[in-house]
Amino acid sequence: MRLSSLLLLLGSASAALAATPSPQAAVESKLNLSQSVGAQRKAQSYGNYPKVEGENLGELYPGENRDLGDQFIMMPVAPRTYFEAGADSQFYFTTNALLEEKGKSQSNILLSTAFFNIAPPAWDLGSGKLSLRAGYREQMYNYSLDSTQSGLNDLDFLVGTVTLNARYAFGDGWTASLGTDYNRYLSAENDLTEFYVEVLPQWGIEKSFSFDDRNSLTLAYFGAWHLTHTDPLPSPNINDRTDSIFLVTTTHQLCENVVFQPYYRYQHSHYWKNRDRNDSYNTFGVALTYLFNDWSSVRVFTSYECRDTNDKDIPDYNKWDTGAGLSIAVKF
């Protein structure tokens, strides 16, 4: 309650500073907002969310895997599941909603997510296990809920994603991934008009180290290839780019149901059709998560992100995001 009240108060105080962006700035801010949120959730996906087979989500309590192994004969076999569904609601305050270098527009943002996946049980392949997943995810971004005078609430948008991916867990804590997303960005303030589409092949490799039952470290590399079409920018493929992402996450179980996670993320983006543009992102963040059970959790978080670019027409920026979220995920 205190956190939500504080975010609302900060968002209300900042409404007068916001300005209606140009179409190009609006598209750029929306793409980077969804990118930042995706990166944040990826960093928080180690060790502290309801377990989904094939995902690198770790144990719900120290020694869980050993317990299940030791007690297998005495316990009923868990039913096999082939589907998963869930929802997430995240409310936070950002110091730079439009990703500006000067005259920053502060705002609160509500991000609502729902997903459904076909996710059959993993099966043995060689020395590891292969998991396949196909599904659909929908996310709604609502700006400046406290005020209609800032103009930011006219930027509300929706992202629909069709996803197909494979993960292969092998060796001692290694996981390789390969997949493709199809993303559609729709303007909520313009009758769900499509303004951006991309096909997103992506790949990754991760390595987890367990120091003891309560502390672990994950190192990861992810790559992505954005094949895009943008409207109304001058060139429809101006956002075609390649991303290289390096992620370091530490997970610390403070007590039975509480997990603390600091993380650092570096991203380099090379734009092929935008004057050889190169962007570098540095993100530092922390999250504190409380697990109610194996299918629901609540979290608070804060992160700092900055971007440097060699394109003189694109602003460098920095921002702070602070907020809270609630997640549920079930398998059946």
Buried (B, 14 or more C-beta within 10 A) or exposed (E): EEBEEEBBEBBBEBBEEBEEBEEBBBBBBBBBBBBBBBBBBBBBBBBBBBBBBBBBBBBBBBEBEEEEEEEEEEEEEEEEBEEBBBBBBBBBBBBBBBBBEEEBBBBBBBBBBBBEBEBBEBEEEEEBBBBBBBBBBBBBBBBBBBBEEBBBBBBBBBBBBBBBBBBBBBEEBBBBBEBBBBBBBBBBEEEEEEBBBBBBEBBBBBBBEBEEEBBBBBBBEBEBBBBBBBEEBEEBBBBBBEBEBEBBBBBBBEEEBEBBBBBBBEBBBBBBBBEEBBBBBBBEBBBBBBBEEBBBBEBBBBBBBBBEBEBEEBBBBBBBBBBBBBBBBBBE
